[in-house]
Amino acid sequence: MKTDLTDKAVLVTGASRGIGRATALAYAAEGARVAITYHSDEAGAKETAEQVAATGGTALVVRYDLADPDSIHAAVTTVAEHWGGIDVLVACAMEWGDAIPRPGREMPAFEDVPPAQWRRVLTTSLDAVIHTVQAALSRMRDRDWSRIVLLGAGLADTGMVGAGAYGAAKSGLYGLVRSLAWELGPAGILVNLVVPGQTLTENVLAHASPRFLENKAKSLPSGRMNTPEDVARVIVFLGSAANGNVHGEALRITGGL
Ligand SMILES: NC(=O)c1ccc[n+]([C@@H]2O[C@H](COP(=O)([O-])OP(=O)(O)OC[C@H]3O[C@@H](n4cnc5c(N)ncnc54)[C@H](OP(=O)(O)O)[C@@H]3O)[C@@H](O)[C@H]2O)c1
């Protein structure tokens, strides 16, 4: 299978840890140059870059703030000017904040959620992705081929008490992908949504008990939860020349849930 990623410029937002880090490393393994964004954990982003460099790859570390459109446009411009354009955009960055309930912290009833709280979730999980795609597109249209991969969430299918705004944002990304597919297909830009179920990132491991994780794995048809690498491999396939015509899809990685 030919990914044709050698020396391609790949922007992975939110790659200081989690699925974004695994994705950056997987692209680097295919010979791509990877731009890694972070928000507060510069050390984590530098660690990802060091791991890329250790395998002979090239990485660029850039700060990026989901809540600030100017920061988004500045980050994308920095990457595009550094490498003369962007071939692949993968939007992994995620501010968990009030997106989902956390153990030990009560969420208010839906009617009592303050507008500023649900607005923040929509701003960081939906608006920010739209800003990022807009900023990147003007740097992607002149490439031999280009790809966009956005991150949805299995939770948008299953639902969860206290996660209404997050589910709405992730469902919104599916609507975005469906329309962009029509608009960008003629330009050779394939766009897809990867929809992971709960994944064993550092963040999930820090907040979930071993018992919860064991029960969760047992509840899945495959009998195990995703690793970040499981998700990264699918992202790299969709976001490479190996993907010839998968376009406008929501591809679920949920262990069969
Ligand atoms: N993990 C799961 O179980 C799961 C399940 C379904 C879907 N997903 C989706 O997969 C994607 C990646 O999730 P993940 O679990 O891998 O995330 P993660 O490990 O929590 O990493 C989040 C990344 O986003 C960055 N970030 C956080 N707040 C930010 C902000 N305000 N502005 C800019 N960047 C910010 C973080 O940077 P800093 O480290 O610098 O703060 C970090 O690089 C998300 O879209 C998520 O919705 C994840």
The ligand as an SDF file (V2000), in Angstrom:
LIG
                    3D

 48 52  0  0  0  0  0  0  0  0999 V2000
   -9.8050    9.7090   24.0950 N   0  0  0  0  0  0  0  0  0  0  0  0
  -11.0130    9.2570   23.8130 C   0  0  0  0  0  0  0  0  0  0  0  0
  -11.5310    8.3410   24.4810 O   0  0  0  0  0  0  0  0  0  0  0  0
  -11.7860    9.8270   22.6520 C   0  0  0  0  0  0  0  0  0  0  0  0
  -13.0040    9.2130   22.3140 C   0  0  0  0  0  0  0  0  0  0  0  0
  -13.7320    9.7210   21.2550 C   0  0  0  0  0  0  0  0  0  0  0  0
  -13.2670   10.8190   20.5610 C   0  0  0  0  0  0  0  0  0  0  0  0
  -12.0920   11.3910   20.9220 N   0  0  0  0  0  0  0  0  0  0  0  0
  -11.6620   12.5570   20.1490 C   0  0  0  0  0  0  0  0  0  0  0  0
  -10.3290   12.3820   19.7230 O   0  0  0  0  0  0  0  0  0  0  0  0
   -9.6570   13.6410   19.7050 C   0  0  0  0  0  0  0  0  0  0  0  0
   -8.3780   13.5420   20.5120 C   0  0  0  0  0  0  0  0  0  0  0  0
   -8.7340   13.2410   21.8540 O   0  0  0  0  0  0  0  0  0  0  0  0
   -7.6460   12.7370   22.9210 P   0  0  0  0  0  0  0  0  0  0  0  0
   -8.3990   11.9890   23.9380 O   0  0  0  0  0  0  0  0  0  0  0  0
   -6.5200   12.1300   22.2190 O   0  0  0  0  0  0  0  0  0  0  0  0
   -7.2160   14.1460   23.5630 O   0  0  0  0  0  0  0  0  0  0  0  0
   -6.1240   14.4090   24.7020 P   0  0  0  0  0  0  0  0  0  0  0  0
   -5.2430   13.2580   24.9230 O   0  0  0  0  0  0  0  0  0  0  0  0
   -6.8410   14.9680   25.8760 O   0  0  0  0  0  0  0  0  0  0  0  0
   -5.2290   15.5930   24.0450 O   0  0  0  0  0  0  0  0  0  0  0  0
   -5.8500   16.8210   23.7910 C   0  0  0  0  0  0  0  0  0  0  0  0
   -4.9350   17.6810   22.9590 C   0  0  0  0  0  0  0  0  0  0  0  0
   -5.6390   18.9090   22.6700 O   0  0  0  0  0  0  0  0  0  0  0  0
   -4.8650   20.0020   23.1690 C   0  0  0  0  0  0  0  0  0  0  0  0
   -5.7430   21.0240   23.7400 N   0  0  0  0  0  0  0  0  0  0  0  0
   -6.4380   20.9710   24.8960 C   0  0  0  0  0  0  0  0  0  0  0  0
   -7.1150   22.1280   25.0870 N   0  0  0  0  0  0  0  0  0  0  0  0
   -6.7940   22.9280   24.0400 C   0  0  0  0  0  0  0  0  0  0  0  0
   -7.1510   24.2510   23.6870 C   0  0  0  0  0  0  0  0  0  0  0  0
   -7.9690   25.0000   24.4400 N   0  0  0  0  0  0  0  0  0  0  0  0
   -6.6350   24.7570   22.5410 N   0  0  0  0  0  0  0  0  0  0  0  0
   -5.8050   24.0260   21.7470 C   0  0  0  0  0  0  0  0  0  0  0  0
   -5.4190   22.7670   22.0290 N   0  0  0  0  0  0  0  0  0  0  0  0
   -5.9170   22.2240   23.1690 C   0  0  0  0  0  0  0  0  0  0  0  0
   -3.9610   19.4280   24.2510 C   0  0  0  0  0  0  0  0  0  0  0  0
   -2.8350   20.2900   24.3650 O   0  0  0  0  0  0  0  0  0  0  0  0
   -2.1120   20.5220   25.7980 P   0  0  0  0  0  0  0  0  0  0  0  0
   -1.6370   19.1510   26.2150 O   0  0  0  0  0  0  0  0  0  0  0  0
   -1.0190   21.4700   25.4960 O   0  0  0  0  0  0  0  0  0  0  0  0
   -3.1400   21.0480   26.7240 O   0  0  0  0  0  0  0  0  0  0  0  0
   -3.6430   18.0570   23.6740 C   0  0  0  0  0  0  0  0  0  0  0  0
   -2.5980   18.1540   22.7410 O   0  0  0  0  0  0  0  0  0  0  0  0
  -10.6710   14.6740   20.2440 C   0  0  0  0  0  0  0  0  0  0  0  0
  -11.2810   15.3390   19.1810 O   0  0  0  0  0  0  0  0  0  0  0  0
  -11.6890   13.8230   20.9790 C   0  0  0  0  0  0  0  0  0  0  0  0
  -12.9630   14.4060   20.9850 O   0  0  0  0  0  0  0  0  0  0  0  0
  -11.3390   10.9250   21.9570 C   0  0  0  0  0  0  0  0  0  0  0  0
  1  2  1  0
  2  3  2  0
  2  4  1  0
  4  5  1  0
  4 48  2  0
  5  6  2  0
  6  7  1  0
  7  8  2  0
  8  9  1  0
  8 48  1  0
  9 10  1  0
  9 46  1  0
 10 11  1  0
 11 12  1  0
 11 44  1  0
 12 13  1  0
 13 14  1  0
 14 15  2  0
 14 16  1  0
 14 17  1  0
 17 18  1  0
 18 19  2  0
 18 20  1  0
 18 21  1  0
 21 22  1  0
 22 23  1  0
 23 24  1  0
 23 42  1  0
 24 25  1  0
 25 26  1  0
 25 36  1  0
 26 27  1  0
 26 35  1  0
 27 28  2  0
 28 29  1  0
 29 30  1  0
 29 35  2  0
 30 31  1  0
 30 32  2  0
 32 33  1  0
 33 34  2  0
 34 35  1  0
 36 37  1  0
 36 42  1  0
 37 38  1  0
 38 39  2  0
 38 40  1  0
 38 41  1  0
 42 43  1  0
 44 45  1  0
 44 46  1  0
 46 47  1  0
M  CHG  2   8   1  16  -1
M  END
$$$$
